[in-house]
Amino acid sequence: MKKSLPASILALVATVAMTLPANAGDIVVVMGPGAAALTKDQVANVYLGRDNHLRPVDLPEANTLREAFYKKATDRDAPQIKALWSRITFTGEGLPPKELPNADAVKKAVTADPKAIGYIDKADVDASVKVILELH
């Protein structure tokens, strides 16, 4: 006889599934419409504080797309990124990316500032932004 999973575990699994982006593998890096394409290394350098010519924006820490982005773009996980930016901030070498609440806010930010760079789910792309890099 099979034992069924307790309702609390099933509820937890359902909750986690609902918080994941529809296509977690389809992350795009976006800028304003006039921007040129960038390489993965160039994007990583911006988000690792090595290149301050662009202004990176982030999604909230609780957004699963953020963790996936950093893993794909920089090959680092959330604790490593947090430690890196703590060091950069403490030494006065820079400020961490500005955190924005959602993809719409990221699109508005990169459209308003030609130096702003952000990442969103590919499903959220519209004519207001230019995809400068796709991360698979």
C-alpha positions as MATLAB code, in Angstrom:
seq = 'MKKSLPASILALVATVAMTLPANAGDIVVVMGPGAAALTKDQVANVYLGRDNHLRPVDLPEANTLREAFYKKATDRDAPQIKALWSRITFTGEGLPPKELPNADAVKKAVTADPKAIGYIDKADVDASVKVILELH';
ca = [
       0.000    0.000    0.000;
       1.340    3.456   -0.966;
       1.559    6.130    1.644;
       0.401    9.556    0.531;
       2.296   12.729    1.286;
       0.946   14.866    4.096;
      -1.153   17.805    2.968;
       1.362   20.272    4.423;
       4.142   18.967    2.156;
       1.882   19.104   -0.891;
       0.896   22.677    0.000;
       4.563   23.644    0.347;
       5.438   22.149   -3.041;
       2.514   23.975   -4.660;
       3.552   27.276   -3.066;
       7.153   26.938   -4.261;
       6.006   26.027   -7.762;
       3.828   29.139   -7.936;
       6.732   31.441   -6.990;
       9.000   30.196   -9.774;
       9.067   32.170  -13.009;
       7.285   30.461  -15.878;
      10.508   29.943  -17.836;
      13.266   30.161  -15.249;
      15.818   29.338  -17.946;
      14.913   32.291  -20.164;
      16.662   35.255  -18.578;
      17.542   38.276  -20.673;
      19.723   41.266  -19.907;
      18.106   44.496  -21.050;
      18.956   48.139  -21.599;
      17.314   51.047  -23.363;
      16.460   50.769  -27.074;
      19.721   52.323  -28.333;
      22.092   50.026  -26.427;
      24.687   47.770  -28.028;
      24.978   44.057  -27.281;
      27.276   42.965  -24.444;
      29.082   39.700  -23.781;
      28.452   37.548  -20.723;
      31.849   38.616  -19.339;
      30.971   42.304  -19.725;
      27.649   41.798  -17.926;
      29.383   39.810  -15.178;
      31.927   42.596  -14.698;
      29.132   45.141  -14.225;
      27.253   42.979  -11.705;
      30.465   42.052   -9.851;
      31.459   45.688   -9.389;
      34.453   45.499  -11.723;
      33.016   47.891  -14.320;
      31.288   51.060  -13.161;
      30.445   52.509  -16.575;
      26.911   51.105  -16.342;
      24.360   51.261  -13.516;
      23.064   47.770  -12.709;
      19.605   47.211  -11.253;
      18.516   44.080   -9.413;
      15.295   42.268   -8.698;
      14.496   41.583   -5.005;
      16.434   38.854   -3.183;
      13.216   36.860   -2.782;
      12.740   36.712   -6.561;
      14.016   33.352   -7.852;
      15.044   34.965  -11.134;
      17.733   36.912   -9.250;
      19.491   33.768   -8.005;
      19.262   32.184  -11.463;
      20.630   35.347  -13.099;
      23.699   35.533  -10.854;
      24.408   31.824  -11.292;
      24.181   32.073  -15.087;
      25.858   35.474  -15.541;
      28.602   35.296  -12.904;
      28.838   31.613  -11.891;
      28.303   32.689   -8.271;
      25.480   32.081   -5.827;
      23.553   34.558   -3.664;
      25.765   34.368   -0.525;
      28.895   34.936   -2.643;
      27.327   37.960   -4.349;
      26.142   39.383   -1.025;
      29.631   38.986    0.479;
      31.249   40.580   -2.569;
      29.003   43.638   -2.454;
      29.443   43.951    1.320;
      33.205   44.154    0.793;
      32.899   46.615   -2.116;
      30.543   48.838   -0.124;
      32.614   48.654    3.077;
      35.823   49.635    1.269;
      34.086   52.513   -0.523;
      34.771   51.047   -3.956;
      31.135   51.178   -5.033;
      27.488   50.617   -4.281;
      25.473   47.472   -4.962;
      22.926   47.405   -7.780;
      19.731   49.291   -7.033;
      16.991   46.839   -6.082;
      13.702   47.256   -7.935;
      10.446   45.440   -7.107;
       9.643   43.775  -10.439;
      10.255   43.488  -14.188;
       8.110   46.530  -14.984;
      10.254   48.690  -12.692;
      13.427   47.295  -14.300;
      12.093   48.138  -17.770;
      11.193   51.685  -16.679;
      14.638   52.177  -15.124;
      16.609   51.020  -18.164;
      14.399   53.035  -20.505;
      14.823   56.212  -18.438;
      18.615   55.918  -18.028;
      20.849   54.971  -20.979;
      23.512   53.759  -18.510;
      21.122   51.457  -16.602;
      21.258   47.713  -17.168;
      18.917   45.066  -15.794;
      17.647   41.537  -16.230;
      14.141   40.154  -16.588;
      12.320   37.020  -17.686;
      12.235   36.786  -21.469;
       8.416   36.640  -21.309;
       8.421   40.217  -19.913;
      10.293   41.748  -22.861;
       8.443   44.400  -24.839;
       9.321   47.162  -27.307;
      10.434   49.547  -24.543;
      13.702   47.647  -23.958;
      16.461   46.057  -25.999;
      17.735   42.583  -25.195;
      21.522   42.862  -25.111;
      22.233   39.312  -23.891;
      20.295   36.076  -23.470;
      21.367   33.750  -20.682;
      20.630   30.055  -21.091;
];
